[in-house]
Amino acid sequence: MPKVYAQVHGCPSNTADYEASLGLLEQAGFEVADSPEKADVNVLFTCTVKLTSSQRMTSIIKKLAQTGKPLIVAGCMPKTEQRTIEKIAPDASMVGPDSIGHMVEAVRAAIKGSKVIFVADDRKTKTGFPRIRKERNVAIIVASSGCLSDCSYCSVKFARGKLRSCPIGELAKEAETLVEDGCKEIQITSQDNGCYGADMGTNIAELLERICKVPGDFKIRVGMMNPTYVRDEKLLKDLITAYKHPKVSKFLHLPVQSGSDKILKAMKRGYTVSDFEKIVAAFRAEIPNIYISTDVIVGFPGETSEDFEMTTKLIEKIKPGKVNVSKFGARPGTEAARMEQLPNETISERSRRISGTASCASQRA
């Protein structure tokens, strides 16, 4: 029986693709190996959202290619950095994030010594796949692929495209199946849960309301939502109502990225610092025990010391439970890559400072 080893990095959507791919391979008669050395084919699910992520992926691809085993590079990198893959692993096959339905075909070809590339956009939703879950009691439901934003620094949009939401009925059916299989936590993920359903006349609040009706003892954890869409007054009100349901975990991932409106505009984020603060205040007023997680990018092109201080003051004011700090690194093909970059020393120093601020703020939260 042929053996396949798979390794995954990055976001929950990537993990969901990994789990579905393993499920499809097992269904097709392949055995899952626990190391590259024991496998006939190696599969790497890549993440390139940050410069450091891309650099790490490049290193791992080189190591896997050196094993002499057939290699399939999956995840975002086949769509965003195909030339890099060709350069460091010219014999590697590629499977993009919207082509996981071709994973079995790709593995079979690799075993025969053929190289295949599947990176075309498949408009199908990602429900109904057999899965081998990383965590037995935790399931990931991909509510949508792509997004509606056009952030000037983001390369993920090149990999996952425009928003494609999955109908609520399909997602609810998937949730029922997962709960019946023993899942105690369902994670709702998307590139941006905030804009879920905008392409089909619904929204994340309505999705949560429906999944809460699924029988069983389980919790729903909602992934990242951008303030751009959550700031809508009606959606915000309905979302808070949905969050009050006992099945919904009191966890809100709301990335602010910068405390400066000037930088947010340059990032093309589509909201202001005031919008972010109002959303946080509205949730805390209705759900005092809500846990706030946010993201911050330091060293974006044009960020002055004053802009940076605005960000630190915002973190001190909001006191999120968690702050994910990222040092800006230009991604290929983005608008931000063409802007004048800040010195690496400045970016690193600001990263250290705000990480300390974030740590103190979370302790006081």
N, C-alpha and C positions, 0 to 999 in steps of 0.2 A: 504494500500500500504506500503510495507516494506521500512524503511528509512536507508540510509547509510551515515555515517559521514566520511569524508576523510581529512587527514592532510598531507602536503608534506614539505620536507626539502631537501636542497642540490641543485644540479646542474640543468640547464635547461632541460637536458635529463630526469631527474627524474620528473620534472614538466610536461613534455610532456606525460610521462607514466601516471601520475596522471590525467591529462586532458582526455586522451583516456579512462582510466578506468571509470571515471565518465560518459563519453559519452556512453560507452558500458552498464553501469548499468542503466542509464536513458532509453536507448533504450530497455532494457530488462524489464522495468516496475518498477524500483526502484525509490524512491524519495531521493533527496540529502538533508540531514539534516545539520543545521548550528552549531550543537554542539554535543558532544558525548552523552550528557544526553538525547537528543531527538532522537537518532538513535537506530536501532535494531542491527546494526553491525558497528564497528569502523574499519577504515583502516588507517594505518600509512605508508607513503612512507619514508623510512629511508635513511640517508646519513652517511657513515662511513669513508669518505676520510681523516678526521683528528681524532686524539685521542679525542679532545674536542667534535667533532661531535658525535662520538660513545658514549661518556659518556652522552651526552644530549639525544640521542635516547634511551639509557637504562632507563633513568629517565622517559621519556614519556611513554615507553612501560609499565613500572611498574604502572604508574598512570592510563593508559587506561585499564590495566588488572584488576585493583582494582574496576572499575565501575561495573564489573560483566557482562558486555556486551560481546558478541563474538568479538574477535579481529583478524584482519589479518595484519601481518607485511609484507610490500612490500618494493621495492627499493633494495639497495645493501646489506643490512644486512643479509637477508636470504641466500645469497651466501657466505658472508665473515665471519659472526659470528652466524651461526645457533645454535651452542651450547649455546651461551649466551642467545638467545631468548628462547630456551628450558628451561633454568635454571630459568629465571625470569618470563616467561609466558608460562608454559608447555602446556596449552590448545590452544595457538594461532596457527592459520593457517599461511602459508607463501606463498608468490608469488614473485618470482625473477624478475629481470628487463627484462628478455627475455621470460616471461610467462604471460604478462598482458592480453593476449587473453583468459586466464583462470580465469580472475577476477570474472566474473559473476558466474561461476561454484563454485568458492571458497566462494563467499558470500552466495550462496544458501545452500551450505554444512554447513557453519557456523551457519546459522539460524536454521538448523535442529539439531545442536549440534555436528556436525562432524568436525574433524580436518583434513585438507588436506595440502599437501605440493607440490607446483609446482615450481621447481627451475631448471628444465632441460633447456638447451639452445634451443631456437626456432629460426631457421635460417630465419624466415620470416622478411620482412622489416616492418617498423612502419608507413606506409602511409595508407590513406583510412579509418582510424578509425573515428567514430563520436567523437566529443570532446565537453567538457564544459570548455571553456577557463577561466583562472583566470583573464585575462584582455581582455575585449571585442575586442579591436582594435589591440591586439598583438598576433601573432601566432608563435608557435615554430615548426620548421621543423627539425626532427632528420635525418641528412644526413647519419650518420653511427653509428654503435655501436662498442665498442672495439677499440683497437689501435694496432700499430706495435711496440711500445716501450716496454722496459723491465726495467723501472726505479726501482732502488733498494729499494725505500721507499714506493712504490705505492701498495695499496691493491685493487684499483678499477679494475685492470686487472683480479683479481680473480672473480669479479662479472660480468664483461661485456665481458671478453674474447678477442679473436683476432679480427682484423678489419673485419667488414662486412659492406660494403657500399651499399647504395640504388641507383639504376640506376637514372641517371639524368632525364630521361623522367618521371619517377614516381614522383620525387621531383618537377619537373616543373608543373606537373598536380596538385599536392597537393597545390602548390603556387597559381595556377590559381583559384582553388576552394576557397581558403582562402581569396584571394583578392575580389572575387565575393561576399563573405560573409561579406565584409566590413572591412577586416583587413588593417590597415595602416602601420604596421611594421611586417616584417617577420624576425624572428631570426633563423639563421642557426646554429645548434648546433651539436656537436659530442663529444666524449671523447677527440678527437684531430682533428679539422677540417683540420690541415695541411697535414695529410696523407689520407684525404678523396679520394677515387677513386683509390688508389694505387693497390687495389686488382681487379680492373676491367679496368685498362688502361686509367683512366681519372684523373682529379684533381679538387681542389676547385675553381681554376680560371675558368675552363670550366663550372662548375656548376653555378657560379655567372653570367657568360656571358649569360647562358641560362635563368636563372630566371629574369634577367634584361629585357628580351624580353617579359615577361608576361605583358599584357596590364593592365593599371590602375595606380592610384596615390598611391604609397606606397614606403617604404624604406626597405632596407635589412641590417640587422645588423649581422655581422659575429662574431661567438664565437671564443674561444681560439684556437690558432694555435701554435704548438711547433716549435722553431727555427730549430730543427732537419731536418724538411722537407722543410720549407720555404726558407732555405739557398740555395736550388738548384737554380742555376742561371736562368734557363729558367722559372721555376715556379715563382720565385720572380718577374721577369720581367712581366710575364703574369698576376700575381696577382695584381701588382701595376696598370696595365692597366685596369683591372676589377674594381679596387677601384675608378678609376677616373670617372666611370659612375655616373651620378647624382642620381641614385636610391640606390647606395651603401653608407651607413653611413661611415663617415671618422673616424672609430674607429678600432684600432688594438690592440687585446689582445695577447701579446707575452710574455710568462713567461720566466724569466731568471733564477730564483731560487737562484743563487749564482754568485758573482763576481769573484769567484776563480775557475780556470780551474781544480785545484786539487779536489775540492769538486764536481764540475760538473761530473768529471770522476767517483768519488766514488758513485755519485747518478745514474750513467749510463744514463746520459741525451743525450749523442750522439752529442753534439755540444760544441763549445768553447765560451768564452766571446766575442771574436772577431767576431764570426759568428753573435751573437746577435746584436752587435754594427753595423755591416755592413747592416743588415736587416733594423734596425731603420734608419740609415743614408740614405739608398736607398729610403725608403718611404718618409722621410722628404724632400729629394731633389726633388721628383716628386709631392708630395702632402704636401705642407708646413703646412696646417691646420690639419694634421692627429693627432688624439688624441691617445696617447700611454698609454696602461694599461699593467702593468707587475706584476708578482708574485715573492715573495722572501720567502725562508725558512731559518730561523735562527736556529742555534744550531744543525745542522746535525752532526752525529758522525764524529769526526776527525777535525771539524772546529776549527782552531786556531784563536787567536785574529787577526793575520795578514790576514787570509782568510776573517774574518768578515769585517775588514777595507777595503779590496778590494771591498766588496759588497757595503758598504756605499759610497765609492768613485765612484763606477759605477753609483749608483743612483744620486749622485750629478752631475755627468757628463751628463747623459742621460736626467735627469729632466722629468721623465714620468708624465703624468697628474694624474695617479692613481697607487699606489703601494699596492698590497694586501700582507700583512705581516702575515706569519704563523710561529708559534713556532713549532719546530720539535717534533713530538710524534710518537714513534715507533708503526707501525701497525702489527698485528699478521700475522705471516707467511712470512714476507718480509725479504730480506737480511739485510736491515738496522736495523731490530730488533735484529739481532745477533751481531751487532757491539757494541763497547764500547760507552756507552751513556755519554753525557755531563751533568753536574749538572743542575738541574732545575733552580737554582738561576742564573747561567750564561746565560741560554737560555732566561729567563725572562728579564734580564738586557739588553741583545742584542736586544730583541724585542722592548723594550722601546726606545732604542737609535735609531734604524733604522726607527721606526715609526715617530720619530721626524725629522729625516733626510728626509724621504719621504714627510712629510707634507711641509717642507720648499722648497724642490725641486719642488713639484707640484705647489706651489705658484709662483715660478719663471718660470714655463714652459710657 
